[in-house]
């Protein structure tokens, strides 16, 4: 998943990026409302972690603007533990969840996965296609109940395809799931990951749609 973190405290932002990164997520960071608006205008995210107290305004303002414009990106608010009125306003303004500071990084990861899952219309925590099952919580995979060794990037590519079965994803859409703003994208990275996945789950499991991209097939 690609996550936008909006947090002006550099130490906390670093911790969020590391924690969510260890949970298998690609994290982009900004530290104020203006940069958050610019990020949302130019990129798509699976979820956003939004602090309320920002240098140039309130995260609630960004949230309200998002919802009024039709942006449905799932949002988790970071609030002070005793900030009940702000939590209520945030939820009523369109936030999907909140977490009080200080918080546990494992709980944060679980809550982000939950709101992203609901945002995509899925209820089940695991992804499955034929004999392949992915567990985003543990970053584990099985093929016909046998453990499947996948790199972090391979797991991300396969997750993106399995989240939208039958839908063709372009190379750029897959790249967006794999790389943050500060990461260099190798020109043939997606093709290499697809090649390795086919070697592990079957040559016909991932279909190439010429000129458009890739989609997952039923896996036997």
PASEBA-1860 file (N, C-alpha, C; in nm, 3 decimals):
! residues 220
1> XXXXXXXX> 0.083/-0.120/0.000/0.000/0.000/0.000/0.087/0.125/0.000 ~ 0.039/0.230/-0.063/0.109/0.358/-0.063/0.037/0.451/0.033 ~ 0.110/0.504/0.131/0.051/0.581/0.240/0.110/0.721/0.240 ~ 0.025/0.822/0.261/0.070/0.958/0.281/0.066/0.989/0.429 ~ 0.180/1.028/0.485/0.189/1.068/0.625/0.204/1.220/0.630 ~ 0.113/1.286/0.702/0.116/1.432/0.719/0.146/1.460/0.866 ~ 0.272/1.491/0.895/0.317/1.507/1.033/0.437/1.600/1.035 ~ 0.430/1.706/1.118/0.538/1.805/1.119/0.649/1.775/1.218
9> XXXXXXXX> 0.627/1.686/1.314/0.732/1.648/1.408/0.827/1.552/1.338 ~ 0.953/1.591/1.313/1.042/1.506/1.234/1.073/1.372/1.299 ~ 1.082/1.369/1.432/1.111/1.243/1.500/0.993/1.147/1.487 ~ 0.872/1.200/1.509/0.754/1.116/1.496/0.734/1.073/1.351 ~ 0.757/1.165/1.256/0.742/1.132/1.115/0.840/1.022/1.074 ~ 0.963/1.030/1.124/1.061/0.924/1.096/1.013/0.790/1.151 ~ 0.960/0.793/1.273/0.911/0.670/1.333/0.794/0.611/1.256 ~ 0.704/0.697/1.210/0.591/0.650/1.130/0.639/0.588/1.000
17> XXXXXXXX> 0.733/0.654/0.935/0.783/0.602/0.807/0.851/0.467/0.825 ~ 0.931/0.455/0.931/1.000/0.328/0.956/0.900/0.219/0.992 ~ 0.808/0.251/1.083/0.712/0.151/1.127/0.622/0.102/1.016 ~ 0.567/0.194/0.938/0.480/0.154/0.827/0.561/0.086/0.716 ~ 0.686/0.130/0.699/0.771/0.064/0.600/0.799/-0.081/0.637 ~ 0.823/-0.107/0.766/0.846/-0.245/0.811/0.720/-0.329/0.795 ~ 0.604/-0.263/0.792/0.477/-0.334/0.770/0.450/-0.354/0.621 ~ 0.547/-0.322/0.537/0.534/-0.348/0.394/0.470/-0.237/0.315
25> XXXXXXXX> 0.458/-0.118/0.374/0.392/-0.007/0.305/0.494/0.089/0.247 ~ 0.458/0.153/0.136/0.538/0.260/0.077/0.488/0.392/0.133 ~ 0.579/0.469/0.194/0.539/0.588/0.269/0.596/0.715/0.205 ~ 0.508/0.811/0.179/0.548/0.946/0.140/0.513/1.040/0.255 ~ 0.602/1.137/0.283/0.585/1.224/0.399/0.578/1.370/0.358 ~ 0.487/1.444/0.421/0.484/1.590/0.411/0.461/1.642/0.552 ~ 0.487/1.774/0.572/0.482/1.826/0.708/0.386/1.942/0.728 ~ 0.306/1.976/0.626/0.212/2.085/0.645/0.091/2.068/0.553
33> XXXXXXXX> -0.008/2.153/0.574/-0.133/2.144/0.498/-0.110/2.169/0.349 ~ -0.029/2.269/0.317/-0.006/2.304/0.177/0.054/2.188/0.100 ~ 0.155/2.123/0.159/0.218/2.010/0.091/0.124/1.890/0.084 ~ 0.039/1.874/0.184/-0.059/1.766/0.180/-0.156/1.786/0.065 ~ -0.202/1.909/0.048/-0.294/1.939/-0.063/-0.226/1.911/-0.197 ~ -0.100/1.951/-0.211/-0.027/1.928/-0.336/-0.009/1.779/-0.362 ~ 0.022/1.704/-0.258/0.040/1.559/-0.273/-0.089/1.492/-0.318 ~ -0.199/1.530/-0.256/-0.328/1.469/-0.291/-0.372/1.507/-0.432
41> XXXXXXXX> -0.328/1.624/-0.479/-0.366/1.668/-0.613/-0.288/1.596/-0.721 ~ -0.172/1.541/-0.687/-0.085/1.484/-0.790/-0.065/1.334/-0.778 ~ -0.102/1.273/-0.665/-0.077/1.130/-0.645/-0.198/1.064/-0.582 ~ -0.208/0.933/-0.603/-0.314/0.854/-0.541/-0.254/0.772/-0.427 ~ -0.326/0.765/-0.316/-0.278/0.693/-0.199/-0.385/0.594/-0.153 ~ -0.339/0.486/-0.092/-0.433/0.387/-0.038/-0.489/0.432/0.096 ~ -0.414/0.517/0.167/-0.461/0.571/0.294/-0.372/0.689/0.333 ~ -0.422/0.768/0.429/-0.346/0.882/0.478/-0.349/0.884/0.629
49> XXXXXXXX> -0.231/0.910/0.689/-0.219/0.931/0.833/-0.202/1.081/0.853 ~ -0.297/1.145/0.921/-0.306/1.291/0.924/-0.302/1.344/1.067 ~ -0.200/1.425/1.097/-0.195/1.494/1.226/-0.290/1.613/1.222 ~ -0.345/1.646/1.336/-0.439/1.759/1.341/-0.369/1.894/1.353 ~ -0.261/1.898/1.432/-0.192/2.024/1.459/-0.074/2.038/1.363 ~ -0.090/2.122/1.261/0.013/2.142/1.160/0.055/2.288/1.158 ~ 0.176/2.319/1.107/0.228/2.455/1.116/0.142/2.561/1.047 ~ 0.075/2.524/0.939/0.000/2.623/0.862/-0.150/2.602/0.868
57> XXXXXXXX> -0.196/2.529/0.970/-0.339/2.511/0.983/-0.373/2.379/1.050 ~ -0.498/2.340/1.040/-0.547/2.218/1.102/-0.564/2.108/0.998 ~ -0.529/1.987/1.038/-0.554/1.873/0.951/-0.701/1.856/0.919 ~ -0.789/1.907/1.008/-0.932/1.898/0.983/-0.972/1.979/0.859 ~ -0.899/2.088/0.835/-0.928/2.167/0.715/-0.897/2.087/0.589 ~ -0.783/2.019/0.591/-0.745/1.935/0.476/-0.847/1.825/0.457 ~ -0.886/1.762/0.566/-0.983/1.653/0.559/-1.116/1.702/0.502 ~ -1.163/1.816/0.551/-1.290/1.869/0.500/-1.284/1.899/0.352
65> XXXXXXXX> -1.172/1.958/0.308/-1.157/1.988/0.165/-1.155/1.860/0.082 ~ -1.088/1.758/0.133/-1.085/1.630/0.062/-1.225/1.576/0.038 ~ -1.302/1.570/0.144/-1.434/1.509/0.133/-1.528/1.593/0.046 ~ -1.518/1.724/0.057/-1.604/1.809/-0.026/-1.570/1.796/-0.174 ~ -1.444/1.766/-0.205/-1.402/1.751/-0.345/-1.427/1.612/-0.399 ~ -1.473/1.522/-0.311/-1.500/1.385/-0.354/-1.385/1.290/-0.336 ~ -1.276/1.334/-0.275/-1.162/1.246/-0.249/-1.198/1.149/-0.136 ~ -1.196/1.019/-0.165/-1.240/0.918/-0.069/-1.124/0.842/-0.006
73> XXXXXXXX> -1.003/0.894/-0.018/-0.888/0.828/0.043/-0.914/0.805/0.192 ~ -0.900/0.683/0.242/-0.921/0.659/0.385/-0.822/0.739/0.469 ~ -0.871/0.797/0.579/-0.789/0.885/0.663/-0.792/0.838/0.807 ~ -0.673/0.824/0.866/-0.658/0.799/1.008/-0.600/0.924/1.072 ~ -0.670/0.978/1.173/-0.625/1.099/1.241/-0.535/1.064/1.358 ~ -0.431/1.145/1.378/-0.348/1.136/1.498/-0.390/1.250/1.590 ~ -0.429/1.216/1.713/-0.479/1.318/1.805/-0.417/1.297/1.943 ~ -0.427/1.399/2.027/-0.391/1.383/2.168/-0.494/1.294/2.236
81> XXXXXXXX> -0.449/1.217/2.334/-0.538/1.121/2.399/-0.663/1.186/2.457 ~ -0.650/1.309/2.509/-0.764/1.373/2.575/-0.836/1.473/2.486 ~ -0.812/1.464/2.356/-0.866/1.561/2.260/-1.000/1.512/2.204 ~ -1.095/1.479/2.291/-1.221/1.420/2.247/-1.297/1.507/2.147 ~ -1.312/1.638/2.169/-1.387/1.719/2.071/-1.328/1.714/1.931 ~ -1.193/1.715/1.921/-1.131/1.708/1.789/-1.154/1.571/1.725 ~ -1.152/1.466/1.806/-1.179/1.332/1.752/-1.320/1.326/1.696 ~ -1.415/1.381/1.769/-1.554/1.380/1.723/-1.567/1.461/1.594
89> XXXXXXXX> -1.509/1.582/1.593/-1.516/1.664/1.472/-1.451/1.593/1.354 ~ -1.339/1.526/1.380/-1.270/1.456/1.273/-1.353/1.344/1.213 ~ -1.414/1.264/1.299/-1.497/1.154/1.250/-1.619/1.208/1.177 ~ -1.678/1.315/1.229/-1.795/1.374/1.163/-1.757/1.444/1.033 ~ -1.629/1.480/1.017/-1.583/1.546/0.894/-1.541/1.448/0.786 ~ -1.543/1.319/0.821/-1.511/1.220/0.719/-1.391/1.133/0.746 ~ -1.329/1.144/0.866/-1.218/1.055/0.899/-1.271/0.913/0.918 ~ -1.186/0.816/0.890/-1.226/0.676/0.902/-1.189/0.615/1.036
97> XXXXXXXX> -1.089/0.673/1.101/-1.045/0.621/1.230/-0.955/0.727/1.294 ~ -0.921/0.706/1.419/-0.827/0.795/1.486/-0.741/0.713/1.580 ~ -0.627/0.768/1.616/-0.537/0.704/1.711/-0.477/0.812/1.799 ~ -0.485/0.792/1.929/-0.434/0.890/2.023/-0.285/0.874/2.048 ~ -0.217/0.987/2.063/-0.074/0.985/2.096/-0.057/0.973/2.248 ~ 0.043/0.896/2.292/0.135/0.811/2.214/0.063/0.684/2.171 ~ 0.119/0.616/2.072/0.053/0.498/2.020/0.156/0.389/1.989 ~ 0.106/0.270/1.971/0.189/0.155/1.935/0.195/0.143/1.784
105> XXXXXXXX> 0.315/0.126/1.728/0.330/0.120/1.582/0.260/0.000/1.522 ~ 0.257/-0.111/1.594/0.186/-0.228/1.541/0.036/-0.200/1.530 ~ -0.018/-0.131/1.630/-0.160/-0.095/1.623/-0.186/0.003/1.509 ~ -0.095/0.099/1.492/-0.109/0.192/1.380/-0.114/0.117/1.247 ~ -0.021/0.023/1.227/-0.020/-0.054/1.103/-0.149/-0.130/1.082 ~ -0.201/-0.190/1.190/-0.326/-0.266/1.179/-0.443/-0.175/1.143 ~ -0.448/-0.057/1.204/-0.557/0.036/1.174/-0.547/0.089/1.031 ~ -0.427/0.116/0.984/-0.411/0.162/0.846/-0.454/0.052/0.749
113> XXXXXXXX> -0.413/-0.070/0.776/-0.457/-0.181/0.689/-0.609/-0.192/0.689 ~ -0.671/-0.175/0.804/-0.817/-0.189/0.815/-0.890/-0.082/0.735 ~ -0.847/0.045/0.747/-0.920/0.149/0.675/-0.894/0.140/0.525 ~ -0.773/0.097/0.487/-0.744/0.080/0.345/-0.826/-0.036/0.287 ~ -0.840/-0.141/0.366/-0.918/-0.256/0.321/-1.064/-0.217/0.302 ~ -1.120/-0.146/0.399/-1.259/-0.103/0.387/-1.275/-0.005/0.270 ~ -1.172/0.080/0.251/-1.179/0.177/0.142/-1.181/0.112/0.006 ~ -1.121/-0.006/-0.004/-1.120/-0.077/-0.133/-1.239/-0.170/-0.148
121> XXXXXXXX> -1.326/-0.174/-0.045/-1.446/-0.257/-0.054/-1.426/-0.401/-0.012 ~ -1.312/-0.431/0.053/-1.287/-0.566/0.098/-1.315/-0.578/0.247 ~ -1.369/-0.693/0.286/-1.390/-0.720/0.427/-1.285/-0.818/0.481 ~ -1.246/-0.914/0.398/-1.151/-1.017/0.441/-1.011/-0.958/0.454 ~ -0.939/-0.993/0.561/-0.805/-0.939/0.580/-0.701/-0.999/0.486 ~ -0.730/-1.116/0.431/-0.634/-1.182/0.342/-0.680/-1.171/0.197 ~ -0.583/-1.179/0.107/-0.610/-1.178/-0.036/-0.590/-1.320/-0.090 ~ -0.677/-1.362/-0.179/-0.661/-1.496/-0.235/-0.696/-1.496/-0.382
129> XXXXXXXX> -0.624/-1.576/-0.457/-0.651/-1.598/-0.599/-0.609/-1.740/-0.630 ~ -0.709/-1.826/-0.649/-0.677/-1.966/-0.671/-0.604/-2.022/-0.552 ~ -0.485/-2.072/-0.576/-0.408/-2.134/-0.467/-0.319/-2.040/-0.391 ~ -0.315/-1.914/-0.428/-0.228/-1.818/-0.360/-0.306/-1.740/-0.257 ~ -0.249/-1.730/-0.136/-0.309/-1.650/-0.029/-0.201/-1.557/0.025 ~ -0.235/-1.428/0.033/-0.144/-1.328/0.090/-0.203/-1.275/0.219 ~ -0.118/-1.262/0.320/-0.158/-1.204/0.448/-0.081/-1.074/0.468 ~ -0.143/-0.957/0.439/-0.071/-0.829/0.453/-0.024/-0.801/0.594
137> XXXXXXXX> -0.092/-0.856/0.696/-0.053/-0.829/0.834/0.083/-0.890/0.866 ~ 0.107/-1.010/0.818/0.233/-1.078/0.847/0.330/-1.076/0.728 ~ 0.286/-1.018/0.617/0.366/-1.016/0.493/0.407/-1.157/0.452 ~ 0.315/-1.251/0.472/0.342/-1.390/0.437/0.254/-1.434/0.322 ~ 0.299/-1.536/0.250/0.225/-1.586/0.134/0.234/-1.738/0.129 ~ 0.130/-1.799/0.077/0.131/-1.943/0.056/0.079/-1.974/-0.084 ~ 0.127/-2.084/-0.138/0.078/-2.137/-0.265/0.033/-2.279/-0.240 ~ -0.099/-2.302/-0.251/-0.157/-2.432/-0.219/-0.113/-2.478/-0.081
145> XXXXXXXX> -0.122/-2.387/0.016/-0.091/-2.411/0.158/0.057/-2.431/0.186 ~ 0.142/-2.412/0.086/0.287/-2.422/0.105/0.346/-2.282/0.113 ~ 0.429/-2.253/0.214/0.488/-2.119/0.224/0.557/-2.076/0.096 ~ 0.535/-1.952/0.059/0.588/-1.896/-0.065/0.681/-1.782/-0.031 ~ 0.806/-1.792/-0.076/0.906/-1.690/-0.046/0.897/-1.578/-0.148 ~ 0.857/-1.460/-0.102/0.846/-1.342/-0.188/0.928/-1.229/-0.128 ~ 0.994/-1.152/-0.215/1.059/-1.031/-0.169/0.952/-0.927/-0.137 ~ 0.994/-0.818/-0.070/0.899/-0.713/-0.036/0.834/-0.656/-0.162
153> XXXXXXXX> 0.914/-0.633/-0.266/0.861/-0.577/-0.390/0.768/-0.676/-0.460 ~ 0.807/-0.803/-0.462/0.721/-0.904/-0.524/0.587/-0.913/-0.451 ~ 0.592/-0.907/-0.319/0.469/-0.911/-0.240/0.381/-0.792/-0.276 ~ 0.442/-0.674/-0.291/0.365/-0.553/-0.322/0.302/-0.563/-0.461 ~ 0.376/-0.612/-0.559/0.321/-0.626/-0.694/0.204/-0.724/-0.694 ~ 0.224/-0.840/-0.632/0.119/-0.940/-0.630/-0.003/-0.891/-0.553 ~ 0.019/-0.817/-0.444/-0.093/-0.761/-0.368/-0.175/-0.666/-0.455 ~ -0.105/-0.578/-0.528/-0.174/-0.481/-0.613/-0.263/-0.552/-0.715
161> XXXXXXXX> -0.212/-0.657/-0.774/-0.289/-0.731/-0.875/-0.405/-0.807/-0.811 ~ -0.381/-0.869/-0.696/-0.484/-0.951/-0.633/-0.593/-0.867/-0.568 ~ -0.563/-0.743/-0.534/-0.666/-0.655/-0.479/-0.771/-0.619/-0.584 ~ -0.733/-0.629/-0.712/-0.826/-0.592/-0.819/-0.830/-0.704/-0.923 ~ -0.884/-0.819/-0.885/-0.884/-0.934/-0.977/-0.958/-0.904/-1.107 ~ -0.895/-0.941/-1.216/-0.956/-0.921/-1.347/-0.936/-0.782/-1.405 ~ -0.880/-0.690/-1.326/-0.856/-0.553/-1.371/-0.712/-0.539/-1.418 ~ -0.694/-0.475/-1.530/-0.559/-0.452/-1.583/-0.497/-0.332/-1.512
169> XXXXXXXX> -0.378/-0.351/-1.456/-0.301/-0.243/-1.396/-0.186/-0.206/-1.488 ~ -0.172/-0.078/-1.514/-0.062/-0.034/-1.599/0.070/-0.042/-1.523 ~ 0.178/-0.037/-1.598/0.311/-0.038/-1.536/0.326/0.079/-1.439 ~ 0.276/0.196/-1.476/0.291/0.313/-1.389/0.208/0.298/-1.262 ~ 0.091/0.236/-1.270/0.009/0.214/-1.151/0.080/0.121/-1.054 ~ 0.146/0.018/-1.107/0.221/-0.073/-1.021/0.341/-0.002/-0.962 ~ 0.410/0.079/-1.040/0.525/0.153/-0.989/0.484/0.245/-0.875 ~ 0.365/0.305/-0.885/0.318/0.394/-0.779/0.302/0.320/-0.646
177> XXXXXXXX> 0.271/0.191/-0.653/0.257/0.112/-0.531/0.392/0.073/-0.473 ~ 0.495/0.071/-0.558/0.625/0.021/-0.516/0.718/0.128/-0.463 ~ 0.707/0.250/-0.517/0.810/0.350/-0.491/0.751/0.480/-0.438 ~ 0.819/0.537/-0.338/0.786/0.670/-0.289/0.853/0.776/-0.374 ~ 0.829/0.903/-0.338/0.883/1.014/-0.417/1.035/1.013/-0.421 ~ 1.097/0.974/-0.312/1.242/0.985/-0.302/1.316/0.863/-0.358 ~ 1.243/0.765/-0.404/1.306/0.642/-0.452/1.321/0.645/-0.604 ~ 1.435/0.600/-0.649/1.461/0.594/-0.792/1.396/0.469/-0.851
185> XXXXXXXX> 1.326/0.486/-0.961/1.256/0.375/-1.026/1.340/0.323/-1.142 ~ 1.379/0.198/-1.134/1.452/0.138/-1.245/1.355/0.110/-1.360 ~ 1.402/0.131/-1.483/1.313/0.128/-1.599/1.244/-0.007/-1.617 ~ 1.311/-0.116/-1.581/1.252/-0.249/-1.606/1.216/-0.320/-1.476 ~ 1.201/-0.246/-1.366/1.179/-0.309/-1.237/1.050/-0.392/-1.234 ~ 0.941/-0.336/-1.287/0.814/-0.408/-1.284/0.824/-0.537/-1.363 ~ 0.884/-0.530/-1.481/0.899/-0.650/-1.565/0.979/-0.758/-1.492 ~ 1.083/-0.717/-1.421/1.165/-0.814/-1.346/1.084/-0.879/-1.235
193> XXXXXXXX> 1.008/-0.799/-1.161/0.926/-0.855/-1.052/0.819/-0.950/-1.108 ~ 0.757/-0.914/-1.219/0.656/-1.001/-1.281/0.721/-1.133/-1.324 ~ 0.840/-1.124/-1.382/0.913/-1.245/-1.424/0.939/-1.336/-1.305 ~ 0.986/-1.279/-1.194/1.014/-1.361/-1.075/0.886/-1.420/-1.018 ~ 0.777/-1.345/-1.018/0.651/-1.397/-0.966/0.601/-1.514/-1.050 ~ 0.612/-1.500/-1.181/0.567/-1.609/-1.267/0.647/-1.737/-1.243 ~ 0.775/-1.721/-1.213/0.858/-1.838/-1.184/0.814/-1.905/-1.054 ~ 0.754/-1.829/-0.963/0.716/-1.883/-0.833/0.572/-1.932/-0.826
201> XXXXXXXX> 0.480/-1.868/-0.902/0.339/-1.906/-0.889/0.280/-1.960/-1.019 ~ 0.359/-1.962/-1.126/0.311/-2.017/-1.252/0.316/-1.916/-1.365 ~ 0.358/-1.959/-1.480/0.377/-1.868/-1.594/0.248/-1.801/-1.637 ~ 0.136/-1.872/-1.622/0.009/-1.819/-1.670/-0.069/-1.743/-1.562 ~ -0.011/-1.730/-1.443/-0.085/-1.667/-1.334/-0.105/-1.517/-1.357 ~ -0.008/-1.453/-1.420/-0.017/-1.309/-1.446/-0.016/-1.287/-1.597 ~ -0.123/-1.230/-1.645/-0.140/-1.208/-1.789/-0.087/-1.071/-1.829 ~ -0.011/-1.068/-1.938/0.030/-0.942/-1.997/-0.073/-0.900/-2.101
209> XXXXXXXX> -0.130/-0.781/-2.083/-0.225/-0.727/-2.180/-0.147/-0.623/-2.261 ~ -0.114/-0.658/-2.381/-0.022/-0.578/-2.461/-0.067/-0.432/-2.470 ~ 0.025/-0.345/-2.441/-0.002/-0.202/-2.449/-0.077/-0.144/-2.331 ~ -0.124/-0.230/-2.240/-0.203/-0.182/-2.127/-0.140/-0.211/-1.991 ~ -0.096/-0.336/-1.969/-0.038/-0.369/-1.841/-0.054/-0.515/-1.806 ~ -0.088/-0.541/-1.679/-0.093/-0.679/-1.628/-0.220/-0.700/-1.546 ~ -0.264/-0.827/-1.541/-0.375/-0.862/-1.453/-0.356/-1.005/-1.404 ~ -0.415/-1.031/-1.288/-0.404/-1.162/-1.227/-0.507/-1.256/-1.290
217> XXXX> -0.468/-1.380/-1.306/-0.560/-1.485/-1.352/-0.585/-1.581/-1.238 ~ -0.681/-1.670/-1.256/-0.702/-1.776/-1.158/-0.576/-1.862/-1.153 ~ -0.532/-1.892/-1.034/-0.408/-1.965/-1.016/-0.439/-2.106/-0.969 ~ -0.387/-2.203/-1.041/-0.413/-2.344/-1.002/-0.288/-2.406/-0.943
END
